[in-house]
């Protein structure tokens, strides 16, 4: 089962600087298979499922195969993915 990328609804957007798009691009470049789980772009209070999963309402987040959820600022997430350490324990 691939990891799950919790992403805003703008999955078509590949705008440089967009947090979700940056993490998605890093996963693509690293060859990591993922499934996108969409969450509302606006109305962070509507991200109930994300809040329950991560304890916060911020995107993006990555849910690993073992159910562990990884969430940091997108630039830190990108750096970790590019370093090949996504699956390393913290």
N, C-alpha and C positions, 0 to 999 in steps of 0.2 A: 504494500500500500504506500503510495507516495505521501510526502508531507503535505500539509494543508496550509496554503497561504491565505490568511484572512486579509481581505483586500476591500477597498471601497468599490462602489458600483461603476466607477470609471475604468473598467477593465480594458476598454478600447484605447484609453489615453496612454501614450508612451512619451509624455511630456518630461523633458529633463528637469530634474529637481522635484518632481512629484514623488513623495515618499513610497507609495505603493508600487509605482512604476519602477523606481530604482531598485527596490528589493526584488521585484519580479525579474528585472533584467539581470541582476546578479545571479539569481537561481538559474536562469536560462543559460548564461555564460558558463556557469559551473557544471552544467549538465545534470542538475538535480531535478528529478521529476516532482511535480507538485499538482495539487488540485486547488482550484480557486474557490474560496468560500466568500461570497459577497456580503457586505454589510452596508447600511445606508451611508451615503456621503454626508448628508446634512442631518442635523438632529441627533447629535451624539447620544442623547438620552434614549433614542430608539435602538441603540446597539445593545439590547438586553442580552442576547446570546453571547456576545463578545465580552460583556461585563461579567457574566457568570463564568466564562471560561478563563479569562485573564485577570479579572479583578480590576480592570480599567476599561476605558472606552476608546483608547487610541489605536490607530492602525498605522502600519501593517503589523501583523503578528504571524508567527509561524508555529504550527502545531506539528510536532514531530511524531514519528510512527508509534513511539511508546506512550503518547499522550502528553508528553512534556510540552509546555507552551513557552516559546521564546519571544520576548518583546523588549526592544531597546529603541533608541532613536534610530531612524532608518540608516543614517550614515554609519553607525556602529554595526548594525545588522549587515549592511553591505560589506564592510571590512571583514567581518567574521566569515561570511560566505566566501569571499574572495581568498581568504587565508586557508580555506578548506577545513574550517573548524566548526561548521554548523552543528555537527553531531557530537562534538566533544563536550564532555561534562563541564559545567561552569566551575 
